[in-house]
Amino acid sequence: MPRPGDFDGLDAGPYQPWLDPLLLAASGDSEQARQALSTVPRPPHDLVQEALWCVIARAAASVGHLPVLRRARDELARAAAEYAGAGSGLVSFGPVTHHLAAADAAIEAHASATGQ
């Protein structure tokens, strides 16, 4: 998770809707992050699609939004053999398999804690 203030003043341009839940979660505003996750649009089918699903998964895991976390995990599973965002040539969040493992662990932990 980013530290509070790490991205103050960031102009994320068209990617703002996918970053907002993560930044809200990182600031400690879990309820606002959950609300943002409930309305976050599907990432566009472009070269950073998997990276955006990783951001969504991280935010959802941090605030326990299991429906969105499960969806992000399912979307990422299609790219299990890839590096998240690497096709853009600008950013890579590493192997998608690492994000899948983190999502699985978060799903298991939240499901166990809440009986879901």
Backbone as JSON, one array per atom type, in Angstrom:
{
  "sequence": "MPRPGDFDGLDAGPYQPWLDPLLLAASGDSEQARQALSTVPRPPHDLVQEALWCVIARAAASVGHLPVLRRARDELARAAAEYAGAGSGLVSFGPVTHHLAAADAAIEAHASATGQ",
  "N": [[0.84, -1.18, 0.0], [0.45, 2.25, -0.75], [2.04, 4.89, 1.08], [0.35, 7.28, 3.17], [0.04, 10.38, 1.58], [2.0, 9.88, -0.31], [1.17, 10.15, -2.94], [0.09, 12.65, -3.16], [-1.27, 15.34, -4.92], [-1.06, 14.05, -7.31], [-1.74, 13.68, -10.73], [-3.6, 11.56, -12.17], [-4.85, 11.38, -14.5], [-6.75, 9.77, -16.99], [-6.74, 7.43, -15.54], [-7.56, 7.74, -12.97], [-10.07, 6.76, -11.8], [-9.45, 4.1, -11.15], [-7.34, 4.27, -9.44], [-8.26, 5.73, -7.27], [-9.71, 4.07, -5.27], [-7.56, 2.64, -4.11], [-5.9, 4.7, -3.12], [-7.65, 5.89, -1.3], [-8.0, 3.75, 0.49], [-5.38, 3.5, 1.4], [-5.14, 5.87, 2.78], [-6.58, 5.37, 4.97], [-9.29, 5.57, 4.89], [-11.45, 3.49, 4.86], [-14.21, 2.99, 4.41], [-14.95, 4.82, 2.39], [-13.24, 3.87, 0.43], [-14.32, 1.31, 0.01], [-16.8, 2.06, -1.07], [-15.95, 3.35, -3.4], [-14.79, 1.17, -4.7], [-17.06, -0.31, -5.18], [-18.19, 0.95, -7.31], [-16.28, 1.13, -9.22], [-15.17, 1.2, -12.57], [-14.81, -1.35, -15.1], [-11.49, -2.05, -16.03], [-10.01, -0.58, -18.97], [-9.51, -2.34, -22.07], [-6.52, -2.36, -22.57], [-2.95, -1.81, -22.67], [-2.29, -1.66, -19.99], [-4.16, -2.99, -18.57], [-4.03, -5.36, -16.89], [-2.37, -4.39, -14.88], [-4.02, -2.45, -13.74], [-6.06, -4.1, -12.76], [-4.56, -5.34, -10.79], [-4.12, -3.19, -9.04], [-6.75, -2.68, -8.27], [-7.33, -5.13, -7.02], [-5.51, -5.06, -4.87], [-6.45, -2.85, -3.43], [-9.05, -3.75, -2.81], [-8.46, -6.03, -1.27], [-7.26, -4.82, 0.92], [-9.34, -3.54, 2.22], [-11.18, -5.47, 2.6], [-13.16, -6.06, 0.64], [-14.71, -8.41, -0.62], [-16.32, -9.3, -2.94], [-15.36, -7.67, -5.09], [-12.64, -8.2, -4.92], [-12.6, -10.94, -5.53], [-13.54, -10.83, -8.16], [-11.5, -9.33, -9.4], [-9.4, -11.1, -9.02], [-10.28, -13.25, -10.6], [-10.25, -12.04, -13.13], [-7.52, -11.48, -13.39], [-6.51, -14.05, -13.47], [-6.66, -14.89, -16.08], [-4.43, -13.88, -17.2], [-2.26, -15.17, -16.15], [0.28, -16.05, -16.94], [1.67, -13.81, -17.53], [3.32, -10.56, -17.17], [2.22, -8.01, -15.16], [1.11, -5.21, -16.73], [3.41, -4.93, -18.22], [3.39, -4.96, -21.0], [2.97, -2.38, -21.75], [5.38, -1.11, -21.79], [6.08, 0.85, -20.08], [5.5, 0.43, -17.4], [5.64, -2.09, -14.92], [4.16, -4.41, -12.85], [5.22, -6.71, -12.04], [5.24, -10.38, -12.03], [2.08, -11.74, -12.79], [1.3, -13.98, -11.41], [2.23, -13.61, -8.82], [0.51, -11.65, -7.84], [-1.87, -13.01, -8.02], [-1.46, -14.98, -6.07], [-1.32, -13.37, -3.79], [-3.9, -12.31, -3.81], [-5.4, -14.67, -3.49], [-4.57, -15.42, -0.91], [-5.55, -13.25, 0.57], [-8.3, -13.47, 0.07], [-8.82, -15.94, 1.28], [-8.14, -15.32, 3.96], [-9.95, -13.21, 4.61], [-12.38, -14.46, 4.08], [-12.34, -16.53, 5.94], [-12.36, -15.05, 8.3], [-14.82, -13.81, 8.19], [-16.64, -15.71, 7.59], [-17.5, -16.1, 4.99]],
  "CA": [[0.0, 0.0, 0.0], [1.2, 3.51, -0.68], [1.95, 5.62, 2.36], [-0.43, 8.52, 3.02], [0.8, 11.51, 1.08], [2.91, 9.5, -1.39], [0.67, 10.57, -4.25], [-0.59, 13.95, -3.08], [-1.08, 16.15, -6.11], [-0.94, 13.21, -8.5], [-2.75, 13.78, -11.77], [-3.62, 10.24, -12.78], [-5.54, 11.47, -15.78], [-7.87, 8.85, -17.19], [-6.64, 6.26, -14.67], [-8.0, 8.12, -11.63], [-11.1, 5.9, -11.18], [-8.88, 2.84, -10.65], [-6.41, 4.58, -8.36], [-8.97, 6.29, -6.11], [-9.94, 3.13, -4.16], [-6.28, 2.32, -3.46], [-5.46, 5.86, -2.37], [-8.56, 6.03, -0.16], [-7.65, 2.69, 1.44], [-4.08, 3.83, 1.99], [-5.31, 7.0, 3.69], [-7.32, 4.89, 6.14], [-10.72, 5.79, 4.69], [-11.91, 2.2, 4.36], [-15.59, 3.04, 3.92], [-14.94, 5.49, 1.08], [-12.58, 2.95, -0.5], [-15.3, 0.29, -0.35], [-17.77, 2.68, -1.96], [-15.29, 3.55, -4.7], [-14.64, -0.15, -5.31], [-18.38, -0.77, -5.61], [-18.56, 1.62, -8.55], [-15.12, 1.23, -10.13], [-15.46, 0.57, -13.86], [-13.88, -2.37, -15.61], [-10.37, -1.4, -16.72], [-10.07, -0.69, -20.43], [-8.69, -3.4, -22.68], [-5.32, -1.76, -23.12], [-1.71, -2.43, -22.23], [-2.14, -1.64, -18.53], [-5.35, -3.61, -17.98], [-3.68, -6.23, -15.77], [-1.84, -3.54, -13.81], [-5.17, -1.84, -13.07], [-6.71, -5.15, -11.96], [-3.71, -5.52, -9.6], [-4.42, -2.06, -8.16], [-8.09, -2.94, -7.73], [-7.22, -6.26, -6.1], [-4.81, -4.61, -3.67], [-7.38, -2.0, -2.67], [-10.14, -4.6, -2.3], [-7.91, -6.87, -0.2], [-6.95, -4.03, 2.11], [-10.57, -3.14, 2.92], [-12.06, -6.63, 2.73], [-14.27, -6.05, -0.32], [-14.55, -9.72, -1.25], [-16.82, -9.44, -4.31], [-14.45, -7.04, -6.04], [-11.39, -8.96, -4.86], [-12.79, -12.19, -6.29], [-13.63, -10.49, -9.59], [-10.15, -8.97, -9.85], [-8.62, -12.34, -9.07], [-10.72, -14.0, -11.79], [-9.76, -11.34, -14.32], [-6.07, -11.66, -13.45], [-6.19, -15.45, -13.77], [-6.53, -15.02, -17.54], [-3.1, -13.41, -17.58], [-1.35, -15.76, -15.16], [1.63, -16.24, -17.48], [2.19, -12.51, -17.97], [3.76, -9.55, -16.22], [1.15, -7.01, -15.12], [1.43, -3.9, -17.27], [4.68, -4.9, -18.94], [3.16, -4.69, -22.42], [2.96, -0.93, -21.98], [6.74, -0.63, -21.91], [6.27, 1.94, -19.13], [5.32, 0.02, -16.01], [5.38, -3.5, -14.7], [3.92, -4.76, -11.45], [5.78, -8.04, -11.84], [4.45, -11.51, -12.49], [0.69, -11.81, -12.36], [1.18, -15.08, -10.45], [2.44, -13.06, -7.46], [-0.72, -10.95, -7.47], [-2.88, -14.05, -7.81], [-1.19, -15.59, -4.77], [-1.72, -12.4, -2.77], [-5.38, -12.26, -3.82], [-5.88, -15.92, -2.88], [-4.33, -15.35, 0.53], [-6.48, -12.26, 1.13], [-9.64, -14.06, 0.01], [-8.9, -16.96, 2.33], [-8.12, -14.66, 5.28], [-11.2, -12.48, 4.81], [-13.47, -15.43, 4.11], [-12.27, -17.22, 7.24], [-12.71, -14.11, 9.36], [-16.23, -13.39, 8.1], [-17.49, -16.88, 7.3], [-18.03, -16.0, 3.61]],
  "C": [[0.88, 1.24, 0.0], [1.06, 4.14, 0.7], [1.1, 6.86, 2.14], [0.48, 9.66, 2.59], [1.73, 11.17, -0.08], [2.47, 10.05, -2.75], [-0.14, 11.85, -4.19], [-0.26, 14.76, -4.33], [-0.93, 15.36, -7.39], [-2.07, 13.5, -9.47], [-2.7, 12.46, -12.52], [-4.37, 10.23, -14.09], [-6.68, 10.48, -15.88], [-7.84, 7.62, -16.28], [-7.11, 6.53, -13.24], [-9.05, 7.19, -11.03], [-10.55, 4.6, -10.59], [-7.89, 3.07, -9.52], [-7.11, 5.09, -7.1], [-9.2, 5.28, -4.99], [-8.65, 2.8, -3.4], [-5.82, 3.49, -2.6], [-6.35, 6.12, -1.17], [-8.23, 4.99, 0.91], [-6.35, 3.02, 2.15], [-4.18, 4.97, 2.99], [-6.07, 6.6, 4.95], [-8.82, 5.07, 6.02], [-11.33, 4.54, 4.05], [-13.32, 2.25, 3.78], [-15.66, 3.71, 2.55], [-14.27, 4.6, 0.03], [-13.54, 1.86, -0.94], [-16.35, 0.85, -1.32], [-17.18, 2.89, -3.36], [-15.12, 2.22, -5.43], [-15.98, -0.66, -5.84], [-18.79, -0.16, -6.94], [-17.41, 1.71, -9.56], [-15.46, 0.52, -11.45], [-14.43, -0.52, -14.19], [-12.73, -1.64, -16.3], [-10.49, -1.57, -18.24], [-9.17, -1.82, -20.92], [-7.51, -2.75, -23.38], [-4.1, -2.41, -22.49], [-1.48, -2.4, -20.73], [-3.35, -2.27, -17.82], [-5.01, -4.47, -16.77], [-3.13, -5.43, -14.6], [-3.0, -2.9, -13.04], [-5.94, -2.88, -12.25], [-5.89, -5.43, -10.7], [-3.98, -4.42, -8.58], [-5.77, -2.27, -7.49], [-8.03, -4.07, -6.7], [-6.56, -5.84, -4.79], [-5.71, -3.77, -2.8], [-8.48, -2.85, -2.03], [-9.66, -5.49, -1.16], [-7.71, -6.05, 1.07], [-8.19, -3.6, 2.89], [-11.58, -4.27, 3.02], [-13.27, -6.63, 1.83], [-14.18, -7.32, -1.15], [-15.14, -9.84, -2.65], [-15.88, -8.84, -5.36], [-13.11, -7.77, -6.06], [-11.5, -10.25, -5.67], [-12.86, -11.9, -7.79], [-12.24, -10.15, -10.13], [-9.28, -10.21, -9.98], [-8.98, -13.16, -10.31], [-10.22, -13.36, -13.08], [-8.26, -11.54, -14.48], [-5.68, -13.08, -13.83], [-5.99, -15.68, -15.26], [-5.14, -14.64, -18.02], [-2.02, -13.99, -16.68], [0.08, -15.89, -15.66], [2.31, -14.93, -17.85], [2.74, -11.69, -16.81], [2.74, -8.42, -16.29], [1.64, -5.66, -15.61], [2.66, -3.86, -18.15], [4.52, -4.6, -20.43], [3.18, -3.21, -22.75], [4.37, -0.41, -22.25], [7.06, 0.49, -20.92], [6.26, 1.49, -17.69], [5.15, -1.5, -15.98], [5.22, -3.72, -13.2], [4.39, -6.18, -11.17], [4.85, -9.14, -12.32], [3.03, -11.5, -11.92], [0.51, -12.92, -11.33], [1.38, -14.6, -9.02], [1.18, -12.36, -6.96], [-1.86, -11.94, -7.25], [-2.69, -14.71, -6.44], [-1.6, -14.66, -3.64], [-3.23, -12.3, -2.67], [-5.95, -13.51, -3.16], [-5.71, -15.89, -1.37], [-5.31, -14.38, 1.2], [-7.91, -12.8, 1.14], [-9.81, -15.08, 1.12], [-8.96, -16.33, 3.72], [-9.43, -13.95, 5.56], [-12.39, -13.43, 4.9], [-13.5, -16.18, 5.45], [-12.74, -16.32, 8.37], [-14.2, -13.76, 9.38], [-17.18, -14.54, 7.82], [-18.11, -16.84, 5.92], [-17.39, -17.02, 2.74]]
}
